[in-house]
Amino acid sequence: MKKPPLLLGASLIFWGWQTGLWICAIPIAIILECSRFVQSRWDFSTDDIKRIANLCLVILVALSIYFLIINRSFYIIYTILQWLPAVFFPLIAAHIYAVKQSINLTTLFFTFNDEKTGEQSNQFSVNLTYPYVALCILAASNANTENISFYLGMFVISAIVLWNVRSRRFSTILWLCLFLTAGSVGFIGQMGLHQLHLQVENQLVSWFSDVIGQEINALKKETSMGEIGVLKQSNDIVFRVSSESKIKDFPLLLKEATYNKYQSPLWIALNPEFTIIKPDINNTTWLLGNYSDNSSSLTIYSTLNHGKGILRLANGTFEINDLPVSEMEKNKYGTVRVTGKVNDIAYKIKFNQQFSLDSLPTADDLEITKGEKSAINEIVQQLDIKEKSPQQILQVVDAFFLKNYRYSLQLTGKDSASTPLSTFLLTTRSGHCEYFASATTLILRALGIPARYTVGYSVHEFSNLEKQYIVRSRHAHAWTMVYIDSKWQAFDTTPPDWTSIEDANASKLSIISDLWAFWGFQISRWLKNIRSSNLFKYIWWLLLPLFLIMIAKSAPQNKVKRVFKQRVLSTATHKADIIANDSEFYLIEKALNELGFIRQPSESLKNWLERLKAEIPASDLIQELSSLIELHYRYRFDPQGIQETERAGLKSAVQSWLEKYI
């Protein structure tokens, strides 16, 4: 099919509009659209096309390495996809300005240095125009713009394509009305799909956040209490922790978020407004509080999601160093979230567990949900807390859970007459950390001690392979923050054997995944060191000679023959004249095609006419061709041919039909 005018140019401008790559889109669009005015064409051989394709492959590899170095993240795949129209520009330009109107797919990327010559079969020949348009649309879609501009661009491109193949039987106004109606209906459907997509995405994010624990919602935390089955935890390594000096606090709890209102099975942070924290002069140091003596320090290697995330911090963290983010916010519960341009981060924290930065307790930190009061009061009556200090009360509560409850990954559901937490306290007496932390928080509130529910990770597994602590997804943990002695303190009543129970359920083949994760971590650190070193500033100058050599090797080796467009057109016209002189019936076929009655490539003339008779049975337009097609077939395929009078009759009948209907 003939390429519609301005299709390539419109697709490239659309790509530049969505991705912001105008500096590439505009020149490429001008070069490709100028092919309609340039009279010269080049006669590329099969080897020439193959070398140009290999050149595109070299550019793609070089670009991928560059993006991998500046930002090692899974999401660089979207950036690479956005650059694909520029990467394959040499190939589409060679195709547009070539004598041949199609390229054999077997010549593309089969081998990097294939010196074979000779003509390939035309069985897999294809016009690259439409695949390149699809590539522009794919690249534009990866920009992920949050407005209707993408739909509008697709609407215009579709209009260009469909206008070129529209049926001439219908008026232009009718066609435009139908197309605008289809576009409007499509837009409404697209908005509906967008809302459905957002709901599904939010549900998946919530599921992964709560079950896997790798992303935290600072506003609420949905627990697994009351569910049935087995609590499944991933063995993947989430982040790493290293310390230059031995810290006596291991195992260490690193918190992500804190909540203060329980609505089974949710914990909610009331009024969790975030305030901006400004960095120090160097823009990599952030002060959360005043300096504290006898502090400890840790280096945490973690990742952000699209440059955003919540930091894992020890209780009493007052300073964060070497954090490559542009914005930091903190709420009154000590939850810290950041925004930056990179996903792999490494930051050093200074902390003192005797020091607290969370806000003072309020009445909300003593509230007990109405549905839990009966079970909580029954447990409080079993505790011997008369005339005991707050610290002694904590010891009593800890000993009570250790003696009477056990840790389990089995999700046993709940009694139909009580809440999941009440069932845990009075009936099953077994559960995971969410049960222990929730129960402890509410029991302490009943005893007059302000308490909050906190989630994060337990740092306790030291890797002899990496020589640092590794924190897995299954190390996600929940505990209680209690306000005693004028400061918030971590209080964990989950039986200490929970780590060994989860270790026993881990896969025996985890060493393989750990080794793979360690290699990935080392590569990430190596790439980060390259980015921060002076070598990165000059490495491209060092690689430039090698890149130029590869380009030269991929370029056509022999001088490409230049052919003027007029000669190509005259050859095509000559072939058309031969066909017309061969049988005038082909003029009828051409006229019907222009009216919108398209003949399929694999469809014979007779089958085509039979189909048209069925589609428009009452029309004489097709009925009168029955005798002509038989005469045409005899003229084309009968070894004895037809007589001169029959030949003249065929010409006369064709001319008469054309004058009558066209």
Secondary structure, 3 states (H helix, E strand, C coil): CCCCCCHHHHHHHHHHHHHCCHHHHHHHHHHHHHHHCCCEEEECCHHHHHHHHHHHHHHHHHHHHHHHHHCCCCCHHHHHHHCHHHHCHHHHHHHHCECCCCEEHHHCCCCCCCCCCCCCCHHHEECCHHHHHHHHHHHHHCCCCCCCHHHHHHHHHHHHHHHHCCCCCCCHHHHHHHHHHHHHHHHHHHHHHHHHHHHHHHHHHHHHHHHHCCCCCCCEEECCCCCEEECCCCCCEEEEEECCCCCCCCCEEEEEEEECEEECCEEECCCCCCEEECCCCCCCCEECCCCCCCCEEEEEEEECECCEEECCEECCEEEEECCCCCEEEECCCCCEEEECCCCEEEEEEEECCCCCCCCCCCHHHHCCCHHHHHHHHHHHHHCCCCCCCHHHHHHHHHHHHHHHCEECCEEECCCCCCCHHHHHHHHHCEECHHHHHHHHHHHHHHCCCCEEEEEEEEECEEECCCCEEEEEHHHEEEEEEEEECCEEEEECCCCCCHHHHHHHHCCCCHHHHHHHHHHHHHHHHHHHHHHHCCHHHHHHHHHHHHHHHHHHHHCCCCCCEEEEHHHHHHHHHHHHHHHHHHCCHHHHHHHHHHCCCCCCCCCCHHHHHHHHHHHCCCCHHHHCCHHHHHHHHHHHHCCCCCCHHHHHHHHHHHHHHHHHHC
